[in-house]
Amino acid sequence: MDNTAEVMALEGDDLETWSALATVLEWLPAALDTQLMNDARLTHFEYGIMYALATAEERTLRMSVLAGYANSSLSRLSRAVSRLERKGWVGRSPDPSDGRSTLATLTDEGETVANAATPGHAALVHQLVLDQLTTAQKRQLREICLRVLGGLREDGGWRPQELSASFMSKAAN
């Protein structure tokens, strides 16, 4: 095996850093899912879909755009949107400007559910993550996450701050 193909073992500080991150990556989604399921009958993935729709113009996005926001395959997204449709929280329709595309729209009832779910979700995010950190650590965590995301997505893609201000003002009303 030549040097370029050698795999470096994880050990020492690298192993401890990776182990801490991997543990957070396992435990945090389960905690978020549990809270949202108990409070709003939503998974965190479904909440993310509703969040994106709630902050979109006319509460509508193409399914392909929504899949990009959710880092999801169209089939996984379609299954989740189908669950939300059965609850009356999201509707689908053909895109009038491009018949090959489908639009997902958050219903009035869905917006009510998303707005009602937000305070409990935000409280848990504060409790589990944000309140555990100093202001400087929050900034560092954000920069670290953006750097890691840069390694995952070369196109720059969507960033959460594009939606948060609009959504939070709607949720406050």
Order of alpha helices (4+ residues) and beta strands (2+ residues): alpha-alpha-beta-alpha-alpha-beta-beta-alpha-alpha-alpha
